[in-house]
Amino acid sequence: MALLLEHEFKPLPADKQIETLPFLEAVAHLPPFFDCLGTPIVYSPVKADLSGNIKKIRAVYDSNPTKFKTLQNILEAEKEMHGSAWPKTGATLALMWLKRGLKFMLVLLQSISDGERDEEHPNLIRVNAMKAYEIALKKYHGWMLQKLF
């Protein structure tokens, strides 16, 4: 938890333009959080997804830091570049999935904080993880992936 607090997100500026580099530096510290939750196999897909999406966004930013100073710059450039395939391509798609992963983390932590638990297995966070999945990710997954989760 201390890791998350050390790397907080900056407040949203008045123009609502999120600078890419500080954002990437903040989210880069989120995947290791899942190592604290117990059984690695359970959370490894979410952790890998977060890491992969951060890597994709970072690659676009690193290709031209001046051009891609803000996340909005990346979205606008990709919209122009990919046309009708946008927003389901490139860093834009990675950013959408990263947002969904962040929502998963938010709901998971909020559920734990609210004291929601399985009375038969009070030390497990399965109830919290399932709630987070239902709210943040399930609607974006096909039937097979839903059953795997």
Sequence and secondary structure as in RCSB ss.txt:
>XXXX:A:sequence
MALLLEHEFKPLPADKQIETLPFLEAVAHLPPFFDCLGTPIVYSPVKADLSGNIKKIRAVYDSNPTKFKTLQNIL
EAEKEMHGSAWPKTGATLALMWLKRGLKFMLVLLQSISDGERDEEHPNLIRVNAMKAYEIALKKYHGWMLQKLF
>XXXX:A:secstr
 HHHHHT      TT   BHHHHHHHHTTSGGGGGGGS HHHHHHHHHHHHHHHHHHHHHHHH TTTTSBHHHHH
HHHHHHHGGGTTSSHHHHHHHHHHHHHHHHHHHHHHHHTT   TTSTT  HHHHHHHHHHHTGGGS HHHHHH 
